[in-house]
Amino acid sequence: MYLNYKLKFFLLTLIFFIPLSVSGYAKKAPESFANLAESLSPSVVNISTTTIIEDRKNNLPAFPPGSPFEEFFKQFQEPNQGKRRAQSLGSGFIIDSKGYIITNNHVIENAEKIMVILHDDKSFEAEVVGKDPKTDVALLKINPKNTNLKAVKFGNSNDLRVGDWVMAIGNPFGFGGTVTAGIVSARGRNIGGSYDDYIQTDASINRGNSGGPLFDMKGNVVGINTAIFSQSGGSVGIGFAVSSNLAKQVSDQLRKYGRTKRGWLGVLIQQITKEIADSLGLKNTHGALVSSATENGPAYNAGIKSGDIILKFNNIKIKNMNELPKVVAGTPVGKSVKVEIWREGKIKTLNVKLGELELAENNNLINNNQRKGQTKSFPKIGFEIKQLDDQDIKKYKIKEFTKGIVISNVKNNSKAFKSGLREGMIIVRVGQSEVSDLSIISNAIEKAKKQKRNALLMLVNFEGNNRFVAVEIF
């Protein structure tokens, strides 16, 4: 009986005291979103686009090119046959009273005509100032004439915390002026793009919401509603919004240049696994591993090499591979920055003058990789190597190398096979040493065994792409 009394007292204590401790950290839910919605709705617009779509349906018979019947039947075909106009709807928001409007690139992509409809049903034809498919952001411009436009301001999306309240306004399914609310479910989501920085929210977002704003409780734009995860096509409480910090950075460039100008470092990178970290003597998997540096690119000219691990860029710590492209892209072109790297057990700092990503892409410099014999077998590890010769180049269809070491055989289910080594791979580096002959690999393996390291890091090239592989040696 005494024990039961103590248990009841303890439970009551929890009931009374836990909410008090939580309330010190959590913000109260708003009593109503009405004032905020009323104030911000005039800044949100509906976007209607008209696109010409090729209609593949054709009731006329098909004939080979040049057939005399082809010309005969053309006279019965109407001029616009095979094409039709399709309309779609989206959302956007005003960022400048002069008529600048932000939306998603996919909302206006391939549109022949773009109409912007204000909250009072006034409509204006819009022109595209610039667009960026990489982040799915587009900037439009209308001539407001005698209409007073109410603009909204960008907030700092980095200030958002998981659990904060947010509100979305948009044009789902063409209904217009629809307000939904929810919380921030996650931040910094990457759903497949190099520059992804999405806010995940459970505020209802549906078709037509794309391009509309996501607001914080101060009325600042913290995101552009862009995508949903759904198996049915409707909202299931998993929506994604481009972060305002990324959207502002892109829109500023679109407004100034009509296109983006991203910083370019000129490296091919990959994620650092636990095995790779162990092989290099690192305590954690932070940073980005350089697979290759584009010849005569910014990183190459600064002395960055394959095998280096980028720990900091412009004094910003790089926690994982996905962070580096975003940080580099957001740095002004031509700026000299300090890059902290890990090389051969030591930290080095190099100065790099950034190039421009778009120019590098136009000049086909992105992801270009840098440019005969005896054999050696490692039966305990399960692979064989040989000096590259003309027959190997032909056999394995090697294009990037005329000399070096090629893997000529890998035993199934061996340590080498399970580590990812395959026949036809070129071994470019072992650890952080460049490979020019068979002895370098043999010496590296023996050295790793003496140091009692479980794995040896190899940079291999396969079908034109460089990647690091941590090979088990024990």
Secondary structure, 3 states (H helix, E strand, C coil): CHHHHHHHHHHHHHHHHHHHHHHCCCCCCCCCCHHHHHHHHHHEEEEEEEEEEECCCCCCCCCCCCCHHHHHHHCCCCCCCCEEEEEEEEEEEEEECCCEEEECHHHHCCCCEEEEECCCCCEEECEEEEEECCCCEEEEECCCCCCCCCCCCECCHHHCCCCCEEEEEECHHHCCCEEEEEEEEEEEECCCCCCCCEEEECCCCCCCCCCCEEECCCCCEEEEEEEECCCCCCCCCCEEEEEHHHHHHHHHHHHHHCCCCCEECCEEEECCCHHHHHHHCCCCCCCEEEEEECCCCHHHHHCCCCCCEEEEECCEECCCCCHHHHHHHCCCCCCEEEEEEEECCEEEEEEEECEEHHHHHHCCCCCCCCCCCCEEEECCCCEEEEECCHHHHHHCCCCCCCCCEEEEEECCCCHHHHHCCCCCCEEEEECCEECCCHHHHHHHHHHHHHCCCCEEEEEEEECCEEEEEEEECC
